[in-house]
Amino acid sequence: MIGTIYKCEICRLESSAPVRWFVIHCSDSKLGIFKWDPAEADKPHALHFCGEGHAQVYISRWFESFCGSPVMSGSK
């Protein structure tokens, strides 16, 4: 019997036995990051990442898309 196949959101690597992977749940205002946990990984809308580096890529993109423009220096 083959288990669930998970796919990294960044590089598309597939694994049925993820090791050192991360799960991210996100919305417009909230980001939840989990070390690999099958219960979290199997939740609807869970995102899967094959390692810390690819999780960081996603987190950076999330900040860029939801945090808007940086504050200008001297602004109050």
Stockholm file with secondary structure:
# STOCKHOLM 1.0

chainA/1-76         MIGTIYKCEICRLESSAPVRWFVIHCSDSKLGIFKWDPAEADKPHALHFCGEGHAQVYISRWFESFCGSPVMSGSK
#=GR chainA/1-76 SS CCCCCEECTTTCCEESSCSSCEEEEECSSCEEEEESCHHHHTSTTCEEESSHHHHHHHHHHHHHHHSCSCCCTTCC
#=GC SS_cons        CCCCCEECTTTCCEESSCSSCEEEEECSSCEEEEESCHHHHTSTTCEEESSHHHHHHHHHHHHHHHSCSCCCTTCC
//
